[in-house]
Amino acid sequence: MTYTINSRKLQKAVTFSRPGARYVYVDITGGSRPGTLGEQMCKGGCLSRGSTVEYVGDQAGFEQLCRNWWKQYLKG
């Protein structure tokens, strides 16, 4: 499952993915590291530290989760 947004603040694409059954990743680098999933999303808009974000559900719910996380990330 993937979802991509075009960040006006970073001026590049940001891709969210759930390659397995639960854990969600974000590639903020715009794909500059081929073959990686990006960094693991954690609660509160953090990356790779804290309680990891998990999602099981449909595409619409996944997109909403990603948008909400992105807003928290930008605030931090």
C-alpha positions in Angstrom: 0.0 0.0 0.0 1.5 3.4 -1.0 0.4 7.0 -0.9 2.4 10.0 -2.3 2.0 13.7 -1.6 3.8 16.6 -3.2 5.1 18.7 -0.3 5.1 22.4 -1.0 7.3 23.0 2.0 10.0 20.5 0.9 9.3 21.0 -2.8 9.4 17.3 -3.6 7.4 14.1 -3.4 7.0 12.3 -0.1 5.9 8.7 -0.3 4.3 6.7 2.4 4.3 2.9 2.3 3.2 -0.2 4.1 5.1 -2.9 2.5 4.2 -5.6 5.0 1.2 -6.3 7.1 1.4 -3.4 9.6 4.4 -1.0 9.8 4.3 2.2 7.9 7.3 4.0 6.4 7.9 7.4 4.8 10.5 8.4 2.2 11.1 12.1 2.7 14.2 12.1 0.6 12.2 11.9 -2.6 13.6 8.5 -3.6 17.3 9.5 -3.4 18.1 6.2 -1.8 16.9 3.5 -4.2 16.0 0.1 -2.7 15.1 1.5 0.8 11.6 1.9 2.3 12.4 5.2 3.9 12.2 5.7 7.6 9.8 4.1 10.0 7.0 6.4 11.1 6.5 6.9 14.9 3.6 8.4 16.8 3.6 12.2 17.2 5.3 12.9 13.8 8.6 11.4 14.8 10.9 9.2 12.7 12.5 5.9 13.8 12.1 6.7 17.6 9.2 6.1 19.9 6.1 4.1 19.3 6.0 2.9 15.7 2.9 3.6 13.6 1.0 0.5 12.5 -2.0 0.4 10.1 -4.4 -2.4 9.1 -7.3 -1.2 6.9 -8.3 0.2 3.6 -6.5 2.7 1.3 -8.7 5.7 2.3 -7.9 5.2 6.0 -4.2 4.8 5.2 -4.2 8.1 3.3 -5.9 9.8 6.2 -3.3 8.4 8.7 -0.5 9.6 6.5 -1.9 13.1 6.1 -2.4 13.4 9.9 1.1 12.1 10.6 2.6 14.5 8.0 0.9 17.5 9.7 2.4 16.5 13.0 5.8 16.0 11.4 5.7 19.5 9.9 4.8 21.0 13.3 7.7 19.4 15.0 
